[in-house]
Structure formats: structure tokens, C-alpha cells
Amino acid sequence: MKSIKGPAIFLAQFIDDSEPFNNLKNICNYMADLGYKGVQIPSWDGRMIDLQKAAESKTYADEIAGTVKEAGLEITELSTHLQGQLVAVHPAYNELFDGFAPANLKGDLQGKTDWAIQQLKYAAKASHNLGLTAHATFSGALMWHTVYPWPQRPAGLVDTGFDELAKRWVPILDEFDKYGVDVCYELHPGEDLHDGVTFEMFLDKVKGHQRANILYDPSHFVLQCLDYLQFIDIYHERIKMFHVKDAEFNPSGKQGVYGGYQGWVERAGRFRSLGDGQVDFSGIFSKLSQYNFDGWAVLEWECAIKHPEQGAAEGAPFIDSHIIRVTEKAFDDFAGTGADEAFNKKILGI
């Protein structure tokens, strides 16, 4: 068995124009002081990284890695959550996602998609230049507006939707394959890939592409009432990344999974700081260790109540306390008798 690496932290929720969250050097020093050993970098924020430059210049990529290393940290992965979302967008959501792309593409659905696909290809080369082997992203969504359909979906709609999704992603997956990097989809409501069944349908359409993998985040499964421990048993071979994120689901006589259009504080399902929710992290770390997951345990902090700085400070020791130093020998070796083939046959009476 192998031990999980960590603790690490996703920087997206902490970036700000004020110090120490305003540039990569400062934020890395801040996180290192809290006890983190790695950072996951959002590639859409120029205060952290110039993605195209990291793809086109190994020297620049080395400078980024050097900045992180000077703080005593490692880069765990890059993220293209925002760009990945734009790979597939239903026209009804066009304007809602304008903020995810350059201002000159405002309202240009095809332009945003083309830009996003190129961004993902930059991310493949940039990851390679940084010595990374996994990458975090979203799948985007063409079918989310039909997730709980009325009227019923037209026959063949889902099949056609996944055909189109695969058509857009296969060239991206091939680019990542060229550089030896896994694409890890965060299975998330709002994405066409949001649970095990949808991931399987996509995997079938991309013909089992070896680079199509999973970013495991139990918080999104809690809010879907999905068995997130059994999920690891089923999909562990495709789980290449891990977001340590807590959540709670408290349905009432008034609302359930869909949340009644309420804000985060008033919803039945809420993201919470580590330890404040309902996720069984002891079970998760045990399962992942059992299946030899040796990637990073990365805190993705989101909470409807707690301040982010408190969440970050509490997150590192929480993750550290859950990382299992896997054993190198069986616990009952002290009672071993030793054996050879002849002795085994004697025991069996043969």
C-alpha cells in the first residue's frame, strides 16, 4: 500500500487583491506557515500563473515551480475548472458564463468554447513543464437543464448529448495523453459529469480513454445522497485526485436536495469547513489508502458560515491527522510459523 500525500490546499477560494493573498509568493508563504505542503493552482488567475506562458516557456514554468519551492511547498496540480466549464455550455447559460472568459468574448458562445479548448491544451503542456501528472477540471454541461425533466426528455437526447461532449473532449484528452497527464473531472452538480453513472456514460463515449479520470470530492456526493464510500470501491482505478471538502445535508419538511432557491446558509445541503459537516473522512482516507491512492489530499475550502482564514488554519492539521502511514507488514506477523511447500501440503493432508 501507499500513503496519501498532504496536506495541500486549493488556492482559488483565497486569492484576493490584499496581502498576503495577492500573488503566488505571498500566498504560498502564508499557506506554508499554516502547515501545508502543497498547493493546487487555479490557472485562470493571472496573479498566480500565466497559463499560456507556462505552456510555451519551460523557463517560466521553472520560475513558477521555484517560487512555490522557496516557500517549502510543491505544486500538486493545476486547475482549469472555469475553462473546463466553457468546453460545453448550453446557449441558455451563455451570458451567465461570460465572466469565465476574456471580456472580448462576451456573449460569443462559440468563441468562449474555442478559447476554453485551447486553454485546456495549454494546461496539458504547462502541467508537463511543471512535472505534474494530474489535472483538475470540470466537464461542462449541455444537458443539465434536463436533469429532472418535465416534459420528458426526447428519445435519444442523452445519447446525442454525450456524443457531443465526447467529440469536444477527445482531442483535449489526446493532448493530455501526449504529455502523460491525467484529466480529472470533478463530478459536480451543474456538470454533465456529476456522478458515477454519468461518468460511465462519458467513459463509454470516449472509448475508455486512459486519461479520462476522476477528481474525488465527497461533498458533492453528500448533497446528492450518494454513497461516497462505495463510490471509491467502484471507481478507485479512475480516482487520480482528491479534494478534502466537507458538507452537510439536513432535509426538512420544507426542502430537500433542490434547496428551494435559497442562499447557502438557508439550504438543506451546505458546504462546510473540515470537521463541521457530515463527511466520514476516516472512512475515506482508509478506503483510498486501501486502494493505493498516493496522490495529494487537497483542501478545497468552502463554507457558508466560517471565515476562510479560520478554515485554512484548521484544515492543515485536520488533513494531517487523517493521513494514514500505511503498514509495511501484517499486524499478526509475530504469530507466523514460516512455511514451505512441503509444510503447506502437510497442513492440508495432501
C-alpha positions in Angstrom: 0.0 0.0 0.0 1.0 3.6 -0.5 0.5 6.7 1.7 -1.5 9.8 0.7 0.5 13.0 0.3 -0.5 16.2 2.1 -1.8 18.3 3.5 -2.3 20.6 0.4 -4.7 23.4 -0.4 -6.6 24.7 -3.5 -5.8 28.4 -3.7 -8.8 29.5 -5.7 -11.0 30.5 -2.7 -8.3 32.5 -1.0 -6.9 34.8 -3.8 -7.6 38.4 -3.1 -6.1 41.8 -4.0 -4.9 42.3 -0.5 -1.8 40.8 1.0 -0.9 38.1 1.6 -3.3 36.6 -0.9 -2.4 38.8 -3.9 0.4 36.9 -5.5 1.8 33.4 -5.7 4.9 34.0 -3.5 2.9 35.7 -0.6 0.1 33.2 -0.6 2.5 30.2 -0.6 4.4 31.6 2.3 1.1 32.1 4.2 0.0 28.5 3.5 3.3 27.0 4.4 3.2 28.8 7.8 -0.2 27.0 8.4 1.4 23.6 7.8 0.5 22.9 4.2 3.0 21.0 2.0 1.4 21.6 -1.4 -0.8 24.0 -3.4 -3.2 23.4 -6.2 -3.1 26.4 -8.5 -6.1 27.9 -10.4 -4.8 28.5 -13.9 -7.3 31.3 -14.8 -6.0 33.8 -12.3 -3.0 35.8 -13.6 -1.9 36.7 -10.1 -1.0 33.0 -9.7 0.2 31.9 -13.1 0.2 32.8 -16.8 -1.1 29.5 -18.2 -0.1 30.1 -21.9 3.3 31.3 -20.8 3.8 28.2 -18.6 2.9 26.0 -21.6 5.2 27.8 -24.1 8.2 28.5 -21.8 9.9 25.9 -19.7 12.0 28.6 -18.1 8.8 30.4 -16.9 7.4 27.1 -15.6 10.6 26.5 -13.7 10.3 30.0 -12.2 6.7 29.3 -11.0 7.8 26.0 -9.5 10.8 27.7 -7.9 8.5 30.3 -6.3 6.5 27.6 -4.7 9.5 25.6 -3.7 11.1 28.6 -2.0 8.1 28.6 0.4 8.8 24.9 1.1 5.8 23.7 -0.9 5.1 21.6 -4.0 2.6 22.2 -6.8 0.1 19.4 -6.6 -1.9 20.1 -9.8 -3.1 22.9 -12.0 -6.9 23.6 -12.2 -9.0 24.7 -15.2 -12.4 24.5 -13.6 -13.6 27.7 -15.2 -12.2 26.9 -18.6 -13.4 23.3 -18.5 -16.9 24.6 -17.8 -16.8 26.5 -21.1 -15.9 23.5 -23.2 -19.6 22.7 -23.2 -22.2 25.3 -22.4 -25.9 25.3 -23.3 -27.0 28.5 -25.0 -29.3 29.3 -22.1 -26.3 29.7 -19.9 -24.2 31.7 -22.4 -24.3 35.1 -20.7 -24.1 33.6 -17.2 -20.6 32.3 -18.0 -19.3 35.4 -19.7 -17.2 36.1 -16.6 -15.2 32.9 -17.1 -13.5 34.1 -20.3 -11.8 37.2 -21.6 -14.0 40.3 -21.9 -13.7 40.4 -25.7 -15.6 37.1 -25.9 -18.7 38.4 -24.0 -21.8 36.8 -25.5 -19.8 34.8 -28.0 -20.7 31.2 -27.2 -18.5 29.6 -29.9 -15.7 31.9 -29.2 -15.7 31.0 -25.5 -15.7 27.3 -26.3 -12.8 27.6 -28.7 -10.9 29.7 -26.2 -11.6 27.1 -23.4 -10.4 24.2 -25.6 -7.1 26.0 -26.3 -6.8 26.8 -22.6 -7.1 23.1 -21.8 -4.4 22.2 -24.3 -2.1 24.9 -22.8 -2.8 23.2 -19.4 -1.6 19.9 -20.7 1.8 21.3 -21.8 2.1 23.5 -18.7 1.4 20.6 -16.4 4.1 18.6 -18.3 6.6 21.6 -18.0 5.9 21.7 -14.2 6.4 17.9 -13.8 2.8 17.2 -12.9 0.9 14.1 -13.7 -2.8 15.0 -13.0 -5.0 18.0 -13.8 -8.3 19.2 -12.3 -11.2 20.4 -14.4 -15.0 20.4 -15.0 -16.7 18.7 -17.9 -19.1 21.5 -18.8 -22.8 20.8 -19.4 -25.1 20.6 -22.4 -27.9 18.6 -20.6 -28.1 20.0 -17.1 -31.3 21.8 -17.9 -32.9 18.3 -18.4 -31.6 16.7 -15.2 -35.1 16.4 -13.7 -37.1 16.7 -16.9 -40.7 17.9 -17.4 -41.8 17.3 -20.1 -39.9 14.1 -20.5 -36.6 14.1 -22.5 -37.0 13.4 -26.2 -35.8 9.9 -27.1 -32.1 9.8 -27.8 -31.3 13.2 -26.3 -28.9 12.0 -23.6 -27.1 9.8 -26.1 -26.7 12.7 -28.5 -25.6 15.0 -25.7 -22.8 12.6 -24.6 -21.8 12.1 -28.2 -21.2 15.9 -28.5 -19.5 16.1 -25.1 -17.1 13.3 -26.1 -16.5 14.9 -29.5 -15.3 18.1 -27.7 -13.2 16.3 -25.1 -11.4 13.6 -27.0 -8.9 16.0 -28.7 -8.2 17.5 -25.3 -7.7 14.1 -23.7 -5.4 13.1 -26.6 -3.4 16.3 -25.9 -3.0 15.4 -22.2 -2.1 11.8 -23.2 0.7 13.2 -25.3 2.2 14.8 -22.2 1.4 11.9 -19.8 -1.1 13.9 -17.7 -4.5 12.6 -16.4 -7.6 14.8 -16.8 -9.5 14.5 -13.5 -13.1 15.6 -13.8 -14.7 16.9 -10.6 -18.1 15.2 -10.6 -20.3 18.1 -9.6 -23.9 19.2 -9.9 -24.2 21.6 -12.8 -21.9 19.5 -14.9 -22.9 16.7 -17.3 -20.5 14.5 -15.3 -21.9 14.7 -11.8 -22.0 11.1 -10.5 -20.8 7.6 -11.3 -23.4 6.8 -13.9 -22.8 10.0 -15.9 -19.0 9.4 -15.7 -19.5 5.8 -17.0 -21.6 7.1 -19.9 -19.0 9.6 -20.8 -16.2 7.0 -20.5 -18.1 4.7 -22.9 -18.3 7.5 -25.5 -14.5 8.3 -25.2 -13.8 4.6 -25.6 -12.4 4.2 -22.1 -9.7 6.8 -22.7 -6.9 6.3 -20.2 -6.7 10.0 -19.4 -10.4 10.4 -18.5 -10.3 10.2 -14.7 -11.9 11.4 -11.6 -11.3 14.2 -9.0 -12.9 12.6 -6.0 -14.8 15.2 -3.8 -17.2 13.7 -1.3 -19.0 16.9 -0.5 -20.9 16.9 -3.8 -22.0 13.3 -3.2 -23.3 14.1 0.3 -25.6 16.7 -1.3 -26.8 14.1 -3.9 -27.4 11.5 -1.2 -24.9 9.2 -3.0 -22.9 6.5 -1.1 -19.5 8.2 -1.3 -17.6 5.3 0.3 -18.9 2.7 -2.0 -18.1 5.1 -4.9 -14.4 4.5 -4.0 -14.8 0.7 -4.1 -16.3 1.0 -7.6 -14.2 3.7 -9.2 -10.9 3.6 -7.4 -8.9 2.8 -10.5 -10.0 6.1 -12.1 -9.6 8.3 -9.0 -6.4 10.2 -9.5 -7.2 13.3 -7.4 -8.8 14.1 -4.1 -10.5 17.2 -2.8 -10.9 17.1 1.0 -14.1 19.1 1.4 -16.9 18.8 4.0 -20.6 19.2 3.6 -23.9 18.5 5.4 -27.4 17.6 4.2 -30.3 18.3 6.6 -33.6 17.8 4.8 -36.7 19.2 6.4 -40.4 19.2 5.9 -39.9 22.3 3.7 -36.9 21.4 1.5 -34.5 18.7 0.3 -31.9 18.2 -2.4 -33.0 21.1 -4.6 -32.7 23.7 -1.9 -35.8 25.7 -2.6 -33.9 28.5 -4.4 -32.4 29.5 -1.0 -29.0 31.0 -0.4 -26.2 28.8 1.0 -27.0 29.4 4.7 -30.6 28.5 4.3 -30.2 25.4 2.1 -30.7 21.8 3.4 -27.4 21.0 1.7 -24.4 23.2 2.6 -20.7 23.0 2.2 -18.8 23.3 5.5 -15.3 23.7 6.8 -13.5 20.5 7.6 -14.9 18.8 10.6 -18.0 20.9 10.7 -20.0 18.7 8.3 -21.1 15.1 8.0 -18.4 13.5 5.8 -16.8 10.4 7.1 -13.2 11.3 6.4 -11.7 8.5 8.4 -13.6 6.1 6.2 -12.5 7.9 3.0 -8.8 8.0 3.9 -8.9 4.3 4.9 -10.6 3.4 1.6 -8.2 5.4 -0.5 -5.2 4.0 1.3 -6.6 0.5 0.9 -6.6 1.0 -2.9 -3.1 2.5 -3.0 -4.1 6.1 -3.8 -0.8 8.0 -3.5 -1.9 11.4 -4.8 -2.4 14.6 -2.7 -5.1 15.3 -0.2 -6.1 18.8 -1.2 -8.3 21.0 0.9 -11.0 22.8 -1.1 -12.4 25.2 1.4 -15.9 26.4 1.0 -18.2 27.1 3.9 -21.5 29.1 4.3 -20.6 30.1 7.9 -16.9 30.1 8.8 -14.3 32.6 7.8 -11.8 31.3 5.1 -8.7 32.1 7.2 -10.0 30.1 10.1 -11.0 27.3 7.7 -7.5 27.3 6.2 -5.8 27.3 9.6 -7.9 24.3 10.8 -7.6 22.4 7.5 -3.9 21.5 7.6 -3.9 19.7 11.0 -7.3 18.1 10.1 -5.9 16.5 6.9 -2.6 15.7 8.6 -4.4 13.8 11.3 -6.3 11.7 8.8 -3.4 10.7 6.5 -2.6 7.1 7.2 1.0 5.9 7.4 0.3 2.6 5.7 1.8 -0.5 7.2 4.7 -2.5 5.7 3.8 -5.8 7.4 0.8 -7.7 8.6 -0.2 -7.0 12.2 -0.1 -10.7 13.1 3.3 -11.4 11.7 4.5 -12.1 15.3 2.5 -15.3 15.2 3.8 -16.5 11.9 5.2 -20.0 11.8 7.0 -19.8 8.5 6.3 -22.4 5.8 7.4 -24.0 2.6 5.5 -26.0 0.0 6.1 -29.3 1.7 4.8 -28.0 5.0 1.8 -26.5 3.4 0.9 -29.9 1.8 1.3 -31.5 5.2 -1.1 -29.0 6.8 -3.6 -29.7 4.0 -3.2 -33.5 4.4 -2.1 -33.9 0.8 
